[in-house]
Amino acid sequence: MLKPYLFVDDTNAMGRGVFTRERIPAGTVVELSPVIVMSGDDRVHLDKTALHDYIFEWGKNRDKCCMALGLIPIYNHSYKSNCEYFMDYEDNTIMVKTVSVINKGEELFINYNGDWDDTTKLWFEAR
């Protein structure tokens, strides 16, 4: 499930991102996408590729990884994100839900730490 008003466009500083053609109320599920689950061994190989920045740790023990389908890999990070995501390890899906109102034309952001308000420094900021 992907809301039809979402689209991908270029951003000023982050490559591409996910935007909306309509105002979205807080608490709206905007995407529910399947994931492709891979082993920890696969992750070792993926970490050596450009896909490293697009995969998610997966599983209750975080010992696997996954590649999300849909627009999930295109959402950019913000410590003040306007969306949050939820992983369903049984159904192998990721859901994105708004945490605040998002106005027409605005970019949708998730917090790569997993919790929408987590301010822990990210791996790519240490580079």
C-alpha positions in Angstrom: 0.0 0.0 0.0 1.4 3.3 -1.1 -0.6 6.5 -0.9 -1.0 7.9 -4.5 -0.1 11.4 -3.5 3.4 10.5 -2.6 6.2 11.1 -5.2 10.0 11.1 -5.5 11.8 14.4 -6.4 15.2 15.9 -6.1 16.1 17.7 -2.9 18.4 20.7 -2.3 21.0 18.8 -0.3 20.1 15.1 0.1 19.7 13.7 -3.5 16.2 12.4 -3.9 13.4 12.3 -1.3 9.7 11.5 -0.8 7.2 14.4 -1.1 3.5 14.8 -1.0 1.0 16.4 -3.5 -1.6 16.7 -0.7 -1.8 17.8 3.0 -1.5 14.7 5.2 -2.9 14.6 8.7 -0.9 13.4 11.6 -1.4 9.7 12.3 -1.8 8.7 8.7 -0.3 5.5 7.4 1.3 6.6 4.1 3.1 3.4 3.1 3.1 -0.4 3.9 5.8 -2.2 1.9 7.2 -5.7 1.8 10.8 -6.3 2.5 13.3 -8.8 1.3 15.0 -10.4 4.3 18.6 -11.5 4.1 21.1 -13.1 6.4 23.8 -11.6 8.5 26.3 -13.1 6.1 24.5 -11.3 3.2 24.8 -8.1 5.1 28.6 -8.4 5.3 28.6 -8.4 1.5 26.0 -5.6 1.1 28.0 -3.4 3.5 30.7 -3.3 0.8 28.2 -1.9 -1.8 26.1 1.2 -2.3 23.2 -0.7 -0.9 24.7 -0.3 2.6 23.0 3.0 3.0 19.6 1.6 2.0 19.2 -1.6 4.0 17.7 -2.0 7.4 18.8 -4.2 10.3 16.2 -6.8 10.7 14.8 -9.3 13.2 14.2 -9.2 17.0 18.0 -9.8 17.5 19.0 -7.5 14.6 21.0 -10.3 13.2 19.6 -10.1 9.7 19.1 -7.3 7.2 16.4 -6.4 4.7 15.8 -4.4 1.6 12.5 -2.6 1.8 10.5 -2.2 -1.4 8.3 0.7 -2.4 9.6 4.2 -1.5 11.0 3.2 1.9 14.7 3.4 0.9 14.2 6.9 -0.5 12.9 8.7 2.7 15.6 11.0 4.0 16.7 11.3 7.6 15.8 14.0 10.1 16.2 14.2 13.8 12.9 16.1 13.7 11.2 13.7 11.4 7.6 14.0 10.5 7.1 10.3 10.0 8.0 7.1 11.9 8.4 3.6 10.7 7.4 0.3 12.2 8.9 -3.1 11.3 6.8 -6.2 11.3 9.1 -9.2 11.5 6.3 -11.7 11.1 4.7 -10.2 8.0 8.1 -8.9 6.7 6.8 -5.4 6.1 7.7 -1.9 7.1 5.0 0.7 7.7 5.5 4.5 7.5 3.1 6.7 9.5 3.0 10.5 9.9 3.7 11.9 13.4 2.7 15.5 12.5 0.7 17.3 9.8 2.7 17.4 6.5 1.6 20.1 4.0 1.3 19.8 0.3 4.8 19.9 -1.4 6.7 19.1 1.8 9.2 16.3 2.1 8.5 13.3 4.4 11.3 12.4 6.7 12.0 9.4 8.9 14.6 9.1 11.7 17.1 6.4 10.7 17.6 5.6 14.4 14.2 3.9 14.4 12.4 6.2 16.8 11.2 9.4 15.3 12.6 11.6 18.1 15.9 9.7 18.7 18.9 12.1 18.5 21.7 9.5 18.7 24.4 10.4 16.2 24.2 8.3 13.0 26.8 6.1 11.3 27.3 8.4 8.3 27.9 11.5 10.5 31.0 9.8 11.9 32.6 9.6 8.5 
